[in-house]
Amino acid sequence: MSLNQSMQQLKDRLKASDRMPVVFLGHGSPMNAIEDNSYSRSWKRLGETLPRPQAILVVSAHWMTEGTTLVDVSALPRTIHDFYGFPPQLFAQQYPAPGAPDMAREVKTLLASHHVQGDDTWGLDHGAWSVLTWLYPGHDVPVFQLSIDMRASFDHHVQIGRDLAELRNKGVLILGSGNVVHNLRAMRWGGSPYDWAVEFDNFFADRLTDRDLAAISDRKGMGELLRMAQPTVDHYLPALTIAGAASDKDKLIFMNESIDIASVSMRSFVFC
């Protein structure tokens, strides 16, 4: 499906509901934050299509915690340049959006059973600001992040999404940022996608379309294919949270259905 068709479907669907959609974006290289390419243009179009949120909660692959989940309660989240080896203009990028401390405290209440704690030291990592730069370039929508607990089960991350879904009725855009396939050890510039990358990307898309969250949460069942597609799973977990925040009444719309550098899926999706 083309980007224009995806955006038209999204527009038509959003007209029928005041409930905020949930979004997962395959963010890929940090350079997408400053490059004019098909990915950044799609994010810009998406930002122009989505309803304006009261706040944005980002679940990023780049805020990893161990044995706990944290939510950013800062009033002005700092812009984190969590990468190296890139040009100076990328390090010069800032995303000075306000935080959402009140909403962050509400998230702590919603996720009380997960023992979520507040944090004012993190901010916005590049998984957040590299896409927000295009979605909401005015820096004027309050934004805050939720960490991913690397020790927790896949089911746990799906349940986090289910528990957060209530925010959709309060004007909060829940945004996941990662990659369905993310194996930087295997990347090759200009190379065709690996068969295993295509297979896992298609498997995920098919199971998500079927709303078979048990299948995409079955770490053991996905076996070696998952290990090839996600050696460290940090980029996969936000997709599970977004899938959990969807309902059976939502329409699923895919975007950017491609594999970059042979081993990174840019697949993105919207439930609305």
matplotlib code that plots the C-alpha trace (Angstrom):
import matplotlib.pyplot as plt

x = [0.0, 1.3, 1.9, -1.0, -3.4, -2.3, -2.8, -6.2, -7.3, -6.1, -7.9, -11.1, -10.9, -10.0, -13.1, -15.2, -13.6, -12.3, -10.1, -6.4, -4.7, -1.6, 1.4, 4.6, 7.4, 10.4, 12.9, 16.1, 19.2, 19.5, 20.3, 16.6, 16.2, 18.0, 17.7, 14.9, 14.1, 11.1, 11.0, 11.2, 8.6, 6.2, 6.6, 5.9, 2.7, 1.6, 2.0, -0.2, -2.8, -3.0, -5.2, -3.3, -2.7, -2.8, 0.4, 2.6, 3.9, 6.9, 8.0, 11.5, 13.9, 16.7, 15.5, 16.3, 16.0, 16.7, 14.0, 12.0, 9.9, 10.5, 8.4, 9.8, 8.3, 10.6, 9.0, 11.5, 13.0, 16.6, 17.5, 19.8, 22.3, 22.8, 25.0, 28.4, 30.2, 27.7, 28.1, 28.1, 24.7, 23.0, 24.5, 23.3, 19.7, 17.5, 13.8, 12.8, 9.3, 7.7, 7.3, 4.0, 4.6, 0.9, 0.2, 3.3, 1.9, -1.3, 0.8, 2.3, -1.2, -2.3, 0.8, 0.8, 0.7, 4.0, 5.6, 6.5, 8.6, 9.1, 12.4, 13.6, 17.1, 16.4, 14.7, 14.2, 16.5, 16.9, 14.3, 11.9, 13.1, 14.3, 10.7, 9.0, 11.1, 9.1, 5.7, 5.5, 8.2, 6.9, 8.1, 4.8, 3.1, 4.1, 6.0, 7.4, 8.9, 8.4, 11.3, 11.4, 12.3, 14.7, 14.2, 10.5, 8.7, 7.2, 3.7, 4.6, 5.2, 1.9, 0.2, 1.8, 0.1, -3.2, -3.0, -2.0, -4.8, -7.1, -4.9, -6.2, -9.5, -7.7, -6.0, -2.7, -0.9, 1.0, 4.0, 6.3, 9.7, 12.0, 12.3, 10.5, 13.7, 16.9, 20.2, 23.0, 25.7, 24.4, 23.8, 25.2, 24.9, 23.1, 22.6, 19.3, 17.3, 18.2, 15.7, 15.3, 14.7, 11.9, 10.5, 10.3, 8.9, 6.2, 5.5, 5.0, 2.8, 0.6, 0.2, -0.5, -3.1, -4.7, -4.5, -2.5, -0.6, 0.2, 2.2, 4.3, 4.9, 6.0, 9.7, 10.4, 8.1, 9.7, 13.1, 16.0, 14.1, 13.6, 17.3, 18.3, 15.9, 16.3, 19.6, 18.9, 15.1, 15.2, 13.9, 11.1, 9.6, 8.0, 6.1, 4.6, 3.5, 1.8, 0.1, -1.2, -2.7, -4.8, -8.4, -10.3, -12.3, -9.2, -8.2, -4.6, -2.7, 0.9, 3.5, 7.1, 7.0, 10.7, 13.9, 16.8, 20.6, 19.5, 18.7, 16.5, 12.8, 11.3, 7.8, 5.5, 1.9, -1.1, -4.1, -7.0]
y = [0.0, 3.4, 6.2, 8.2, 5.3, 4.7, 8.4, 8.5, 5.4, 7.0, 10.2, 8.4, 6.3, 9.2, 11.1, 8.5, 8.6, 11.1, 8.4, 8.8, 6.3, 4.4, 4.4, 2.4, 3.8, 2.0, 4.8, 3.3, 5.4, 8.6, 10.4, 10.1, 13.0, 15.4, 13.8, 14.4, 10.9, 8.6, 7.8, 11.4, 12.5, 9.8, 10.9, 14.5, 13.4, 11.3, 14.3, 16.3, 13.6, 12.7, 14.6, 17.0, 15.2, 16.8, 14.9, 12.2, 9.2, 7.6, 4.0, 4.0, 1.2, 3.4, 3.8, 0.4, -0.4, -3.7, -5.0, -1.9, 0.5, 4.3, 7.2, 10.6, 13.2, 16.1, 19.5, 20.0, 16.8, 17.2, 16.1, 13.1, 12.3, 8.6, 7.7, 8.3, 8.6, 10.9, 14.4, 17.5, 18.7, 15.7, 16.4, 20.0, 18.9, 19.8, 19.0, 21.5, 20.3, 20.6, 17.5, 16.3, 15.7, 15.5, 12.9, 11.0, 10.7, 9.3, 6.7, 5.7, 5.1, 3.1, 1.0, 0.6, -3.1, -3.0, -0.9, 2.0, 4.7, 8.3, 9.6, 13.1, 12.3, 10.8, 13.0, 12.3, 9.9, 9.7, 7.0, 9.8, 13.1, 11.7, 11.0, 13.8, 16.3, 15.4, 14.6, 17.8, 20.2, 23.0, 21.3, 22.5, 19.2, 18.0, 14.7, 12.2, 8.7, 5.3, 2.9, -0.8, -3.4, -5.7, -8.4, -8.6, -11.1, -10.3, -10.7, -8.1, -5.5, -6.4, -5.9, -2.5, -1.5, -2.8, -0.9, 2.3, 2.1, 4.2, 7.2, 7.1, 8.5, 11.4, 12.9, 11.1, 9.7, 6.5, 6.3, 3.3, 3.7, 0.8, -1.6, -4.9, -6.3, -4.9, -6.7, -4.2, -6.9, -8.2, -4.8, -4.3, -1.0, -1.2, -5.0, -6.8, -7.8, -11.1, -13.9, -14.2, -10.4, -10.6, -13.7, -12.3, -8.9, -10.7, -13.1, -10.1, -8.3, -11.3, -12.2, -8.5, -8.4, -11.4, -9.8, -12.9, -11.2, -14.6, -15.5, -12.4, -12.7, -16.3, -15.8, -19.5, -20.4, -17.8, -19.4, -18.9, -16.6, -14.1, -14.4, -13.5, -10.6, -9.3, -10.3, -7.9, -7.4, -3.8, -2.5, -5.2, -4.5, -1.1, -2.8, -5.2, -2.4, -0.6, -3.9, -4.3, -0.8, -1.5, -2.9, -5.3, -2.4, -0.6, -0.6, -1.5, 0.5, -0.2, 2.3, 2.1, -1.6, -2.0, -3.4, -1.0, -1.9, -5.5, -6.2, -3.3, -3.3, 0.2, -1.2, 1.1, 0.8, 2.7, 1.4, 3.8]
z = [0.0, -0.9, 1.6, 0.1, 0.4, 4.0, 4.9, 3.3, 5.2, 8.4, 7.7, 6.9, 10.1, 12.4, 11.3, 13.0, 16.5, 19.1, 20.6, 20.0, 17.8, 18.9, 16.7, 16.2, 14.1, 12.8, 13.4, 11.9, 11.6, 13.7, 10.4, 9.5, 12.0, 9.6, 6.2, 3.7, 2.7, 2.2, 6.0, 7.2, 4.7, 5.8, 9.4, 8.4, 6.5, 9.5, 11.9, 9.5, 9.5, 13.2, 15.6, 17.8, 21.1, 24.6, 25.3, 23.8, 25.7, 24.0, 24.5, 23.0, 22.3, 23.7, 27.4, 28.8, 32.5, 34.4, 36.7, 36.8, 34.6, 34.9, 33.7, 33.0, 35.3, 34.3, 33.4, 30.5, 29.2, 27.9, 24.4, 24.6, 21.9, 22.6, 19.6, 18.3, 14.9, 13.3, 11.9, 14.1, 12.8, 14.2, 17.7, 17.4, 17.1, 20.1, 20.8, 23.5, 24.1, 27.6, 29.7, 31.1, 34.9, 35.7, 33.1, 34.1, 37.6, 36.1, 34.3, 37.6, 38.9, 35.8, 36.0, 39.8, 39.6, 37.6, 40.4, 38.0, 39.4, 38.5, 37.0, 36.2, 34.9, 31.5, 28.9, 25.2, 23.5, 19.8, 19.5, 20.6, 19.2, 15.8, 14.8, 16.9, 14.9, 11.9, 13.5, 15.6, 14.5, 16.7, 19.9, 21.4, 22.5, 25.9, 25.7, 28.2, 28.0, 29.5, 29.9, 28.8, 31.4, 29.7, 32.3, 31.9, 29.7, 26.3, 27.8, 30.4, 27.7, 26.0, 29.3, 29.8, 26.6, 27.7, 31.0, 29.2, 26.7, 28.9, 28.0, 24.5, 25.7, 27.4, 24.4, 24.8, 21.8, 22.7, 20.4, 20.2, 18.5, 17.6, 14.7, 14.1, 12.7, 14.1, 13.7, 13.3, 13.4, 10.0, 8.3, 4.8, 3.0, -0.3, 0.2, -0.5, 2.6, 4.2, 3.8, 7.6, 7.9, 5.4, 6.9, 10.4, 9.2, 7.3, 10.2, 12.6, 10.2, 9.5, 13.2, 14.1, 11.4, 12.9, 16.4, 17.4, 20.2, 21.7, 18.7, 18.6, 22.3, 22.2, 22.6, 22.7, 19.8, 17.5, 18.3, 16.0, 13.7, 16.5, 17.5, 14.0, 13.7, 17.2, 18.9, 21.8, 21.6, 22.8, 19.4, 19.5, 22.9, 22.0, 19.2, 21.7, 24.0, 21.1, 20.0, 23.6, 23.6, 20.5, 20.7, 18.4, 17.1, 15.8, 12.1, 11.5, 8.9, 7.9, 6.7, 5.5, 4.7, 3.8, 5.0, 5.3, 5.3, 4.7, 8.4, 9.8, 9.2, 8.9, 9.1, 11.0, 12.0, 13.3, 15.2, 15.0]

ax = plt.figure().add_subplot(projection="3d")
ax.plot(x, y, z, "-o")
ax.set_aspect("equal")
plt.show()
